């Protein structure tokens, strides 16, 4: 697994990160866990054809300026 992210200042450079910290409420954590479970099912169903999923698409009501994107290791577009 690799972790990537962008600087919030708007940089277009994708950075490989060494860790991620979530400042999160319990109900938000439940939603994120549900999203990860959803993505796990999609990966199992689609196998090598799985591309990626966005948390913003899954949790339509989030208004914060962030997203969690899960990409298949098979895509390897970030290497």
FILUMMAR-462470 format. One record per residue (C-alpha): residue number from 1; residue in three letters; y, z, x. Coordinates in pm, whole numbers, plus 50000, padded with zeros to 5 digits. Example, Ala and Ser with C-alpha at 12.3 -4.5 7.8 and 13.67 -1.06 7.14 Angstrom:
2
keke num = 1	residu = Ala	c2 = 49550	c3 = 50780	c1 = 51230
keke num = 2	residu = Ser	c2 = 49894	c3 = 50714	c1 = 51367
# end
This chain:
79
keke num = 1	residu = Unk	c2 = 50000	c3 = 50000	c1 = 50000
keke num = 2	residu = Unk	c2 = 50350	c3 = 49922	c1 = 50115
keke num = 3	residu = Unk	c2 = 50674	c3 = 50048	c1 = 49962
keke num = 4	residu = Unk	c2 = 50986	c3 = 49833	c1 = 49943
keke num = 5	residu = Unk	c2 = 51334	c3 = 49875	c1 = 49802
keke num = 6	residu = Unk	c2 = 51694	c3 = 49759	c1 = 49798
keke num = 7	residu = Unk	c2 = 52007	c3 = 49949	c1 = 49893
keke num = 8	residu = Unk	c2 = 52195	c3 = 50053	c1 = 49578
keke num = 9	residu = Unk	c2 = 52516	c3 = 49910	c1 = 49726
keke num = 10	residu = Unk	c2 = 52394	c3 = 49564	c1 = 49630
keke num = 11	residu = Unk	c2 = 52245	c3 = 49440	c1 = 49954
keke num = 12	residu = Unk	c2 = 52004	c3 = 49151	c1 = 49906
keke num = 13	residu = Unk	c2 = 51791	c3 = 49261	c1 = 50202
keke num = 14	residu = Unk	c2 = 51451	c3 = 49395	c1 = 50096
keke num = 15	residu = Unk	c2 = 51366	c3 = 49698	c1 = 50309
keke num = 16	residu = Unk	c2 = 51024	c3 = 49844	c1 = 50381
keke num = 17	residu = Unk	c2 = 51045	c3 = 50217	c1 = 50310
keke num = 18	residu = Unk	c2 = 50849	c3 = 50507	c1 = 50456
keke num = 19	residu = Unk	c2 = 50875	c3 = 50724	c1 = 50145
keke num = 20	residu = Unk	c2 = 51007	c3 = 50734	c1 = 49789
keke num = 21	residu = Unk	c2 = 51159	c3 = 51035	c1 = 49615
keke num = 22	residu = Unk	c2 = 51193	c3 = 51050	c1 = 49236
keke num = 23	residu = Unk	c2 = 51451	c3 = 51279	c1 = 49078
keke num = 24	residu = Unk	c2 = 51296	c3 = 51285	c1 = 48733
keke num = 25	residu = Unk	c2 = 51263	c3 = 51482	c1 = 48409
keke num = 26	residu = Unk	c2 = 50919	c3 = 51567	c1 = 48267
keke num = 27	residu = Unk	c2 = 50947	c3 = 51320	c1 = 47978
keke num = 28	residu = Unk	c2 = 51058	c3 = 51045	c1 = 48218
keke num = 29	residu = Unk	c2 = 50761	c3 = 51124	c1 = 48442
keke num = 30	residu = Unk	c2 = 50528	c3 = 51083	c1 = 48142
keke num = 31	residu = Unk	c2 = 50678	c3 = 50738	c1 = 48082
keke num = 32	residu = Unk	c2 = 50636	c3 = 50638	c1 = 48447
keke num = 33	residu = Unk	c2 = 50274	c3 = 50758	c1 = 48447
keke num = 34	residu = Unk	c2 = 50212	c3 = 50557	c1 = 48130
keke num = 35	residu = Unk	c2 = 50365	c3 = 50251	c1 = 48298
keke num = 36	residu = Unk	c2 = 50138	c3 = 50291	c1 = 48601
keke num = 37	residu = Unk	c2 = 49836	c3 = 50320	c1 = 48371
keke num = 38	residu = Unk	c2 = 49948	c3 = 50006	c1 = 48185
keke num = 39	residu = Unk	c2 = 49978	c3 = 49816	c1 = 48515
keke num = 40	residu = Unk	c2 = 49635	c3 = 49939	c1 = 48626
keke num = 41	residu = Unk	c2 = 49481	c3 = 49795	c1 = 48307
keke num = 42	residu = Unk	c2 = 49668	c3 = 49465	c1 = 48355
keke num = 43	residu = Unk	c2 = 49546	c3 = 49441	c1 = 48716
keke num = 44	residu = Unk	c2 = 49187	c3 = 49503	c1 = 48607
keke num = 45	residu = Unk	c2 = 49213	c3 = 49243	c1 = 48329
keke num = 46	residu = Unk	c2 = 49384	c3 = 48969	c1 = 48533
keke num = 47	residu = Unk	c2 = 49238	c3 = 49036	c1 = 48876
keke num = 48	residu = Unk	c2 = 49374	c3 = 48794	c1 = 49137
keke num = 49	residu = Unk	c2 = 49593	c3 = 48631	c1 = 48870
keke num = 50	residu = Unk	c2 = 49799	c3 = 48949	c1 = 48824
keke num = 51	residu = Unk	c2 = 50152	c3 = 48896	c1 = 48949
keke num = 52	residu = Unk	c2 = 50388	c3 = 49187	c1 = 48888
keke num = 53	residu = Unk	c2 = 50528	c3 = 49415	c1 = 48619
keke num = 54	residu = Unk	c2 = 50874	c3 = 49568	c1 = 48576
keke num = 55	residu = Unk	c2 = 50928	c3 = 49919	c1 = 48443
keke num = 56	residu = Unk	c2 = 51251	c3 = 49798	c1 = 48276
keke num = 57	residu = Unk	c2 = 51046	c3 = 49554	c1 = 48068
keke num = 58	residu = Unk	c2 = 50793	c3 = 49824	c1 = 47980
keke num = 59	residu = Unk	c2 = 51043	c3 = 50102	c1 = 47897
keke num = 60	residu = Unk	c2 = 51302	c3 = 49908	c1 = 47700
keke num = 61	residu = Unk	c2 = 51530	c3 = 50205	c1 = 47637
keke num = 62	residu = Unk	c2 = 51615	c3 = 50296	c1 = 47995
keke num = 63	residu = Unk	c2 = 51983	c3 = 50251	c1 = 48064
keke num = 64	residu = Unk	c2 = 51997	c3 = 50360	c1 = 48427
keke num = 65	residu = Unk	c2 = 52046	c3 = 50101	c1 = 48697
keke num = 66	residu = Unk	c2 = 51697	c3 = 50112	c1 = 48849
keke num = 67	residu = Unk	c2 = 51362	c3 = 49946	c1 = 48815
keke num = 68	residu = Unk	c2 = 51010	c3 = 50013	c1 = 48936
keke num = 69	residu = Unk	c2 = 50824	c3 = 49693	c1 = 49017
keke num = 70	residu = Unk	c2 = 50451	c3 = 49689	c1 = 49080
keke num = 71	residu = Unk	c2 = 50329	c3 = 49382	c1 = 49266
keke num = 72	residu = Unk	c2 = 49971	c3 = 49293	c1 = 49339
keke num = 73	residu = Unk	c2 = 49858	c3 = 49327	c1 = 49697
keke num = 74	residu = Unk	c2 = 49698	c3 = 48985	c1 = 49648
keke num = 75	residu = Unk	c2 = 50041	c3 = 48821	c1 = 49615
keke num = 76	residu = Unk	c2 = 50144	c3 = 48936	c1 = 49964
keke num = 77	residu = Unk	c2 = 50481	c3 = 48766	c1 = 49921
keke num = 78	residu = Unk	c2 = 50659	c3 = 49060	c1 = 50080
keke num = 79	residu = Unk	c2 = 50488	c3 = 49038	c1 = 50418
# end
